[in-house]
Amino acid sequence: MAHDKKDIAVSRWEAEGGALPCGPQEALAATCDEWDIPALSDAELIQLRIRVIALENIVLGLLSKASEEQLELIAEMADFITPRPDAKQHPLTIHAATQMNHMVERAKHFRS
């Protein structure tokens, strides 16, 4: 059953372009120039950082109650997003996978 959920999650992630070199996110970002979106102000960047910190702590709280199976799935997903051997090794992707594993380990410290 868990394998089915993983396959569905990976399939959805690939369909959204997460694993592709020029997925929908990159195509969308490329069109941002056409939208004339203003750069974020310093205040907006600070708010964004605060929200990311808050979300990270919320996720840690949720992960601290996650099952071993769910934590293993996150580790598998981190391995999955690591660039494939034939793909360009992008530092952000590598760091994202590392952060996923670190968050799981940090959450384990709060398990009761």
Backbone hydrogen bonds in HBPLUS format (Angstrom, degrees):
<---DONOR---> <-ACCEPTOR-->    atom                        ^
c    i                          cat <-CA-CA->   ^        H-A-AA   ^      H-
h    n   atom  resd res      DA  || num        DHA   H-A  angle D-A-AA Bond
n    s   type  num  typ     dist DA aas  dist angle  dist       angle   num
A0004-ASP N   A0001-MET O   3.06 MM   3  5.21 122.2  2.41  98.0 112.0     1
A0005-LYS N   A0001-MET O   3.20 MM   4  6.64 154.0  2.27 148.5 154.9     2
A0006-LYS N   A0002-ALA O   2.92 MM   4  6.21 157.1  1.97 150.9 157.3     3
A0007-ASP N   A0003-HIS O   2.91 MM   4  6.15 163.6  1.93 150.3 154.5     4
A0008-ILE N   A0004-ASP O   2.95 MM   4  6.18 155.4  2.01 147.4 154.2     5
A0009-ALA N   A0005-LYS O   2.88 MM   4  6.12 160.3  1.92 148.9 154.3     6
A0010-VAL N   A0006-LYS O   2.82 MM   4  6.04 168.7  1.83 161.2 163.8     7
A0011-SER N   A0007-ASP O   2.86 MM   4  5.88 159.0  1.90 143.6 150.4     8
A0012-ARG N   A0008-ILE O   2.86 MM   4  6.03 159.9  1.90 148.5 153.9     9
A0013-TRP N   A0009-ALA O   2.87 MM   4  6.03 158.4  1.92 146.7 153.3    10
A0014-GLU N   A0010-VAL O   2.84 MM   4  6.07 161.1  1.87 153.3 157.8    11
A0015-ALA N   A0011-SER O   2.91 MM   4  6.10 154.7  1.98 145.4 152.9    12
A0016-GLU N   A0012-ARG O   3.00 MM   4  6.23 134.9  2.21 141.6 153.3    13
A0016-GLU N   A0013-TRP O   3.19 MM   3  5.15 130.6  2.45  93.2 106.2    14
A0018-GLY N   A0013-TRP O   3.13 MM   5  5.61 152.4  2.21 160.6 152.4    15
A0017-GLY N   A0014-GLU O   2.97 MM   3  5.07 155.2  2.03 103.3 111.2    16
A0020-LEU N   A0017-GLY O   3.32 MM   3  5.19 155.4  2.38 100.6 107.8    17
A0026-GLU N   A0023-GLY O   3.03 MM   3  5.53 119.5  2.41 112.7 125.9    18
A0027-ALA N   A0023-GLY O   3.09 MM   4  6.39 161.0  2.13 154.0 160.0    19
A0028-LEU N   A0024-PRO O   2.77 MM   4  5.90 156.4  1.83 150.1 156.5    20
A0029-ALA N   A0025-GLN O   2.86 MM   4  6.08 159.1  1.91 147.1 153.0    21
A0030-ALA N   A0026-GLU O   2.93 MM   4  6.11 150.0  2.02 144.4 152.4    22
A0031-THR N   A0028-LEU O   3.09 MM   3  5.30 133.0  2.32 100.0 112.4    23
A0032-CYS N   A0029-ALA O   3.10 MM   3  5.19 155.0  2.16 103.1 111.0    24
A0034-GLU N   A0031-THR O   2.91 MM   3  5.34 133.1  2.13 109.0 121.4    25
A0035-TRP N   A0032-CYS O   2.99 MM   3  5.12 140.1  2.15 100.7 112.4    26
A0036-ASP N   A0033-ASP O   3.45 MM   3  5.60 158.5  2.50 102.2 108.0    27
A0045-LEU N   A0041-SER O   2.93 MM   4  6.23 155.2  1.99 152.0 159.0    28
A0046-ILE N   A0042-ASP O   2.95 MM   4  6.18 154.4  2.01 148.4 155.2    29
A0047-GLN N   A0043-ALA O   2.98 MM   4  6.24 159.9  2.02 145.9 151.2    30
A0048-LEU N   A0044-GLU O   2.89 MM   4  6.08 153.3  1.96 144.6 152.3    31
A0049-ARG N   A0045-LEU O   2.95 MM   4  6.22 157.3  2.01 146.9 152.5    32
A0050-ILE N   A0046-ILE O   2.95 MM   4  6.23 160.2  1.99 151.7 157.2    33
A0051-ARG N   A0047-GLN O   2.93 MM   4  6.15 159.2  1.97 149.2 154.7    34
A0052-VAL N   A0048-LEU O   2.92 MM   4  6.16 154.4  1.99 149.1 156.2    35
A0053-ILE N   A0049-ARG O   2.97 MM   4  6.22 161.1  2.01 152.4 156.9    36
A0054-ALA N   A0050-ILE O   2.93 MM   4  6.19 160.3  1.97 148.8 154.6    37
A0055-LEU N   A0051-ARG O   2.81 MM   4  6.01 164.7  1.84 151.2 155.3    38
A0056-GLU N   A0052-VAL O   2.85 MM   4  6.01 156.0  1.91 147.6 154.5    39
A0057-ASN N   A0053-ILE O   3.06 MM   4  6.31 156.1  2.12 147.8 153.5    40
A0058-ILE N   A0054-ALA O   2.94 MM   4  6.25 149.0  2.04 147.9 157.3    41
A0059-VAL N   A0055-LEU O   2.86 MM   4  6.10 164.4  1.89 153.5 157.3    42
A0060-LEU N   A0056-GLU O   2.91 MM   4  6.16 155.7  1.97 144.7 151.9    43
A0061-GLY N   A0057-ASN O   2.99 MM   4  6.18 154.8  2.06 141.2 147.6    44
A0062-LEU N   A0058-ILE O   2.95 MM   4  6.28 157.4  2.00 151.3 157.4    45
A0063-LEU N   A0059-VAL O   2.74 MM   4  5.96 160.2  1.78 155.5 161.5    46
A0064-SER N   A0060-LEU O   2.93 MM   4  6.06 138.6  2.10 141.8 152.3    47
A0065-LYS N   A0062-LEU O   3.13 MM   3  5.52 152.1  2.21 107.4 115.5    48
A0066-ALA N   A0063-LEU O   3.04 MM   3  4.78 158.5  2.08  99.5 106.3    49
A0071-LEU N   A0067-SER O   3.02 MM   4  6.38 157.6  2.07 152.0 158.1    50
A0072-GLU N   A0068-GLU O   2.86 MM   4  6.08 154.5  1.92 149.9 157.1    51
A0073-LEU N   A0069-GLU O   2.99 MM   4  6.21 148.6  2.09 141.0 149.6    52
A0074-ILE N   A0070-GLN O   3.07 MM   4  6.40 150.4  2.16 144.6 151.8    53
A0075-ALA N   A0071-LEU O   3.09 MM   4  6.42 156.6  2.15 145.4 151.3    54
A0076-GLU N   A0072-GLU O   2.88 MM   4  6.19 153.0  1.96 148.1 156.0    55
A0077-MET N   A0073-LEU O   2.85 MM   4  6.12 153.9  1.91 147.7 155.1    56
A0078-ALA N   A0074-ILE O   2.88 MM   4  6.16 150.7  1.97 147.2 155.5    57
A0079-ASP N   A0075-ALA O   3.01 MM   4  6.32 153.6  2.08 144.7 151.4    58
A0080-PHE N   A0076-GLU O   2.86 MM   4  6.10 145.9  1.98 142.0 152.5    59
A0081-ILE N   A0077-MET O   2.96 MM   4  6.25 148.5  2.06 151.2 157.1    60
A0087-ALA N   A0084-ARG O   2.91 MM   3  5.14 160.0  1.95 114.2 120.8    61
A0093-THR N   A0090-HIS O   3.14 MM   3  5.53 122.7  2.48 108.9 122.0    62
A0094-ILE N   A0090-HIS O   3.16 MM   4  6.46 164.7  2.18 157.6 162.2    63
A0095-HIS N   A0091-PRO O   2.86 MM   4  6.04 162.4  1.89 151.5 156.5    64
A0096-ALA N   A0092-LEU O   2.85 MM   4  5.97 150.3  1.94 141.7 150.3    65
A0097-ALA N   A0093-THR O   3.04 MM   4  6.30 162.2  2.07 152.0 155.3    66
A0098-THR N   A0094-ILE O   3.07 MM   4  6.33 157.2  2.13 145.9 152.5    67
A0099-GLN N   A0095-HIS O   2.82 MM   4  6.05 157.0  1.88 150.1 156.3    68
A0100-MET N   A0096-ALA O   2.96 MM   4  6.24 151.1  2.04 148.3 155.9    69
A0101-ASN N   A0097-ALA O   3.19 MM   4  6.52 161.7  2.23 148.6 152.1    70
A0102-HIS N   A0098-THR O   2.91 MM   4  6.19 155.2  1.97 148.9 156.8    71
A0103-MET N   A0099-GLN O   2.82 MM   4  5.99 156.1  1.87 150.5 156.2    72
A0104-VAL N   A0100-MET O   3.14 MM   4  6.44 154.9  2.21 147.1 153.1    73
A0105-GLU N   A0101-ASN O   3.07 MM   4  6.34 162.9  2.10 148.4 152.9    74
A0106-ARG N   A0102-HIS O   2.79 MM   4  6.03 160.5  1.83 153.3 159.1    75
A0107-ALA N   A0103-MET O   2.87 MM   4  6.00 156.7  1.92 145.7 152.2    76
A0108-LYS N   A0104-VAL O   3.07 MM   4  6.33 144.4  2.20 144.4 153.4    77
A0109-HIS N   A0106-ARG O   3.14 MM   3  5.50 142.1  2.29 105.4 115.3    78
A0110-PHE N   A0107-ALA O   3.00 MM   3  5.46 151.6  2.08 112.4 120.7    79
A0111-ARG N   A0108-LYS O   3.27 MM   3  5.23 163.6  2.30 102.2 106.8    80
